[in-house]
Amino acid sequence: MEGAGVRLNRVFGEDNSKLDPFLLLDDFHSDNPDDYIAGFPWHPHRGIETITYMLHGMVQHEDSLGNAGIIEAGDIQWMTAGSGIIHQEMPARTDGLMGGFQLWANLPSLHKMMDPRYQEVKKTQIPEISPSEGVKAKIICGEISGTKGPVQDIVTDPEYLDVSIDPQSEFKHRIKNGHNVFAYVIDGEGYFDESKEYLVSKDNLVIFNDGEEVLISTDKNKVRFLLISGRPIGESVEWHGPIVMNTKEEIRTAFQEYREGIFIKKGN
């Protein structure tokens, strides 16, 4: 239970070197408005990026930069909190399923206090390609076969892909040197390594070892998954609630500034 009372599945939520620079992945989906309607009222962030990807329903966003809008099914919001942002995300009541994902990405110490920015990308702006037979990939951030996603110039050089593979098909994708990579299965089941020893099914996380390429294939059923990678930061992490910094003193300073009303920096 998070926010003002939103039920969700926390896929991961800890400082893990094999997931660095990513800190948290939440999967929220329900057809019961009581599970989500309370939403995430006004709250601060500093030192991270929050990435919200909607699959069903819609969420209304407002923030201290003056941004406001509706994130609908298929849209993504990539918010860089940097030195500090205060925002709210309030799901709208809908008939049927409401759901999506929120990913937190850490920022290196040199960029913790960068100017905040907000990128709202509509479904129609996200390219979908078929890099091989039986495969479709939505490219939110990163590149496949020369096609780039609309989210660019991110500090940790991430890739964020939404991939679907038909039965009896496979997807190969090169990973940038030194980057950590994981997959989260949205639907169906697939093999996430060459050995094809284990079928990984819906709602499961795959953390890959070091390598140059991922190979994901299917048997009798299709699979849909998020494939996310990024350049690890390799720095100490101090994390308290919505604030992620490098030292305890920086955490104390952030919350003190929030209490005193000086959290938002002039000039941002």
LINRA-V89919 format. One line per field, one symbol per residue. psi: psi as a letter, one per 30 degrees, with the letter a starting at -180 (. if undefined). Layout:
BEGIN
psi=???
END
This chain:
BEGIN
psi=klbghkkljjeliljkfffkgkekkkjkklgjffffffailkllkkglkkjkjkekalkkkklffgkklkjlkflkkjkjebfkkklkjjkkklkakklakkkkklklefgeglkllkjjkleffjkkljflkgkkkkjekakkhfkklfjlhkeghlkjkjkkklkhllkkkkkkkfkkklkkjelallkglffhekkkakgkkkjllklfkkjkllcfllkklkjkllkkehlkkkkjbgkjafleeeeeeeeeeeefggekkkf.
END
